Amino acid sequence: MSFHETEENPQVMEKYTANCKAHRKGMAPEEVAEYYTTWAENQQYDLDLDPSVYMGPSIVAKEAAKGFEENREKVRLIDIACGTGRVGIELSKYGFKYIDGVDPAEGMLKQCQTSHIYTNLYKEFVCEKPLPIAEGTYDCAVCSGGFGEGHIPCSGLKEMARIVKSGGLIIFVMRKEYMKDVEEYASKLEPMISRLEHEHKWELLERREVANYSFNKDGVIFKLRIKRGEHAVTNAANGTERA
Ligand SMILES: C[S@@+](CC[C@H](N)C(=O)[O-])C[C@H]1O[C@@H](n2cnc3c(N)ncnc32)[C@H](O)[C@@H]1O
């Protein structure tokens, strides 16, 4: 199905419009979180972004499973921008058991809690401000749909790196067009990924475009391996490095 076919289907168009409203130009982070809280009411978010139109959760979970072929029950994961918990549901199908989540939208988190899949949930924005989580806590941070207008800034990626162990993975998927349409990312996100790779803070294992990520639009999946030691990623209050 092409995006043109999405435009021709009024029901799908309604879902697409609801999604566009979460990404209006110039939205402040607090507005984004409020929008999602309202959208989550009566499970409308899950009804709108069902797997027929939004494949992000299954895409990212499959990549995480490829990254951890054995002993998945022992892997410590954090789902960044966990929303209502769709990524956690997909991860648990692969045998992952220890999953934490972070999201700033209270309404989304409320629903996430009802899934009983997540161990700890944090109501926080992922940004340059350090999360209340110790450095090197997780084997893997996953994120689907957390990047967009007013969503996770580039500095949030560095904060994810801080809370992942040396040798651990960050796997995130986002809509391809946001990489140039969202000012925060255009000419910044990929250069920052390259720069920190040259500084040996992580290694870019993969950057791959995926078809049909959301509303028949392409996504991009990134897989980073964290390096630490003398090359630690710092977002600590007294040593915040900006992207
Ligand atoms: C499209 S939803 C994706 C939710 C879930 N990952 C999924 O795939 O269904 C985007 C989520 O990003 C969250 N979000 C927005 N800004 C964020 C930030 N700075 N840090 C963490 N999460 C954020 C929103 O609250 C929302 O729950």
The ligand as an SDF file (V2000), in Angstrom:
LIG
                    3D

 27 29  0  0  0  0  0  0  0  0999 V2000
    4.6320    7.9550   18.8030 C   0  0  0  0  0  0  0  0  0  0  0  0
    4.6830    7.7620   20.5600 S   0  0  0  0  0  0  0  0  0  0  0  0
    5.6090    6.2320   20.6690 C   0  0  0  0  0  0  0  0  0  0  0  0
    5.2380    5.4420   21.8790 C   0  0  0  0  0  0  0  0  0  0  0  0
    5.7520    4.0020   21.8720 C   0  0  0  0  0  0  0  0  0  0  0  0
    7.1950    3.9590   21.8330 N   0  0  0  0  0  0  0  0  0  0  0  0
    5.1840    3.2650   20.6910 C   0  0  0  0  0  0  0  0  0  0  0  0
    5.9550    2.9210   19.7990 O   0  0  0  0  0  0  0  0  0  0  0  0
    3.9510    3.0630   20.6750 O   0  0  0  0  0  0  0  0  0  0  0  0
    5.9030    8.9620   21.0640 C   0  0  0  0  0  0  0  0  0  0  0  0
    6.1410    8.9710   22.5550 C   0  0  0  0  0  0  0  0  0  0  0  0
    7.2860    9.8000   22.7850 O   0  0  0  0  0  0  0  0  0  0  0  0
    7.1040   10.4140   24.0300 C   0  0  0  0  0  0  0  0  0  0  0  0
    8.0510   11.5440   24.1270 N   0  0  0  0  0  0  0  0  0  0  0  0
    7.9650   12.7600   23.5820 C   0  0  0  0  0  0  0  0  0  0  0  0
    9.0210   13.5170   23.9380 N   0  0  0  0  0  0  0  0  0  0  0  0
    9.8150   12.7320   24.6950 C   0  0  0  0  0  0  0  0  0  0  0  0
   11.0600   12.9320   25.3620 C   0  0  0  0  0  0  0  0  0  0  0  0
   11.7230   14.0910   25.3110 N   0  0  0  0  0  0  0  0  0  0  0  0
   11.5640   11.9200   26.0740 N   0  0  0  0  0  0  0  0  0  0  0  0
   10.9180   10.7270   26.1440 C   0  0  0  0  0  0  0  0  0  0  0  0
    9.7490   10.4840   25.5360 N   0  0  0  0  0  0  0  0  0  0  0  0
    9.1970   11.4710   24.8180 C   0  0  0  0  0  0  0  0  0  0  0  0
    5.6380   10.8000   24.0160 C   0  0  0  0  0  0  0  0  0  0  0  0
    5.1360   11.1110   25.2910 O   0  0  0  0  0  0  0  0  0  0  0  0
    5.0210    9.5490   23.3870 C   0  0  0  0  0  0  0  0  0  0  0  0
    4.5970    8.6370   24.3660 O   0  0  0  0  0  0  0  0  0  0  0  0
  1  2  1  0
  2  3  1  0
  2 10  1  0
  3  4  1  0
  4  5  1  0
  5  6  1  0
  5  7  1  0
  7  8  2  0
  7  9  1  0
 10 11  1  0
 11 12  1  0
 11 26  1  0
 12 13  1  0
 13 14  1  0
 13 24  1  0
 14 15  1  0
 14 23  1  0
 15 16  2  0
 16 17  1  0
 17 18  1  0
 17 23  2  0
 18 19  1  0
 18 20  2  0
 20 21  1  0
 21 22  2  0
 22 23  1  0
 24 25  1  0
 24 26  1  0
 26 27  1  0
M  CHG  2   2   1   9  -1
M  END
$$$$
